[in-house]
Amino acid sequence: MIRGLVALLLVGCVSEGSEHQLGIQVMTLTETGPQRGLPADADTLRVLVQQGARISESIHSVFGTRDLDGDGPDDRELAVSIPPDTPVSITIIASKALQMLATARVDGVVVPNGGRRFVNLTFTPIHAVGLMPYSLPSGRFGHAAERIPDDGRVLVTGGFTTSQAVVCPAALTDAVACFQLEATDEAYLVNPSDGMVVSTLSPMLRPRALHTATALGDGRILIAGGLSSAVLGLIRVEGTQGGFELQPRVVPADDGYQTHGRSFEIFDPDLLRELEDVGRDGDLQAGDFIGTPGEPSSPGNMNSPRFLHAAAVLPGSEDGVLLVGGQGSLESPTTGEVFLARRPGGTGFLYPPIRMSDPANERVWPAAVTAEGFIYVIGGAWPPTSARQLIDRWVPGTEAGSGSFQDLSTCPGWTPSSRPHNAFVGPGAALMGNATNRVLAVGWMGPLCLDPEADQEATVVDPEGTVACAARTHVERPFTVGIESCTFGRLQNPASAHFLGAVSPMPRGEAIIAGGFANGRLDVTNTVEVLTGEFSGDSNLAMRDSRVLELERGRAWHTATQLHGGRVILIGGMSFSFGAEDVPNGIDFSGAIEVYDPGWDPTEGSDSQ
């Protein structure tokens, strides 16, 4: 049975004669949706108050806490020490007989000495996916979502929000269906403590989709590139074994992409902040978008227009980001460029762009991951014809922002003909592993196929990309790569292909893969797979958690963002509606927000008291 509305009043005594209070209203995510109250069957609440690396904790019996108004168990009082006038994070773990059931967390809480604050919390069941009580006002895909480092809010920027079936343009004459897409300049802030969604006080400086958003060390977020208007075409490629793939292609709908795709802006979470938190809600709308230092209302300029590119934080840097590959101009897929927030002369991108290790290798839709002092660029090349096209490694130089690309010319265990199921175009990627770090790459678009006329292990390489793998091989295409040795590994019993699914690391080396397209027909999957962070010693096989998890609704082209405290929030997405002959005739947009909770204990590795 789910209890009714529960107000947990956390009373913190600072010193004799001084007191401050924090009132919390609680909801719990369940299989039937969000419910008011504490998790069912919980008998213990463990409250963790974190200030920097220091964590103080207290344990309370649900049934022993004092009823605030005497009318029953729906409101409780907990006596908890909360330092006044300083930001803290509060985690509440609900348990039954010492077994963790669910967690709730709020970040950046400041309670004035002698004052009172009220916040909302949502308990998320551990090792489960729960649908948050709020959603985006309008569905979208191709958006970006990034956690604001200081207060834990999630910034959601842009994305395509409208579509219309159109006659395919000249650049997509081979497509079986085409859709005109329009991007938005809307941006939203999601409060992960309860899922509340609010719009930013001002929109972005430009409409954007297929852009990147990257958190900087100073708490700001760099938003770069993208398109304001595009045509999505689906190319049907027949398989050698009777299957087929509908492969997405994106082209700009007008010449405006040269301006929009070359621009960048920065979200500063401290702008437009209230002097006093009048609504006692943490000032959820704080923040604004700025462009160049001299003209904050005008976007800054990159070296090249880019969309479907990748971005990664420079290793060891507090204010640097590498953008790499993508589309937009002739040099976009063969170069990267570096942003420095403290560049001499002001915020911006360094000139000139940096050439890839092989100028002939065009990475039109890659992924990038920062690991062990380098940035690894995964895939994006079409078609892959050599091991050099699997990975590029960006090596930092001696000067701030300097560096160069180096190819990993030998990749043991990988050649174009020996790995027919690898994802190369449009992968998602994340760093994972609790003992050994490996890059997880997820997707399925690639031209290598089993040869039905020869031995089952034989393969055929199609340099023109006109042959597709049979549908039954799609599920095998997620893989891991050893970042130093380039050793290849697979997933243990993968359940789905997850092309354009959401991928995120988690605190203990684990990783989550959620949703995406499951096959060449572009049917979406609601499957969620959790990788444990462990690998078999002989084959680098990535081990899966045995739990069967599902999204509330299958979708693709959504985002996954790791929150403070280890949870992962999944936002937005899309799916196709179908007409005759397996050809999509429309796009359905999703604004859903779901969260996965790995049940991580924040006292692990902390300076707990």
Secondary structure, 3 states (H helix, E strand, C coil): CCCCCEEEEEEEEEECCEEEEEEEEEEEEECCEEEECCCCCCCEEEEEEEECCEEEEEEEECCCCEECCCCCCCEEEEECCCCCCCCEEEEEEEEECCEEEEEEEEEEECCCCCCEEEEEEEEEEECEEEECCCCCCCCCECCEEEECCCCCCEEEECCEEEEEEECCCHHHCCEEEEEEEEEECCEEEEECCCCEEEECCCCCCCCEECCEEEECCCCCEEEECCECEEEEEEEEEEECCCCEEEEEEEEECCCCHHHHCCEEEEEECCCCCCCCCCCCCCCCCCCEEECCCCCCCCCEECCCCCECCEEEECCCCCCEEEEECCECCCCHHHEEEEEECCCCCCCEECCCCEECCCCCCCECCCEEEEECCEEEEECCECCCCCHHHCEEEEEECCCCCCEEEEECCCCCCCCCCCCCCCCCECCEEEEECCCCCEEEEECCECCCEECCCCCCCCEECCCCCCCECCHHHHHHCCEEEECCCCCEEEECCCCCCCECCEEEECCCCCEEEECCECCCCCCECCEEEEEEEEECCCCCCEEECCCCEECCCCCECCEEEECCCCCEEEECCEEEEECHHHCEEEEEECCCEEEEECCCCCCCCCEEC
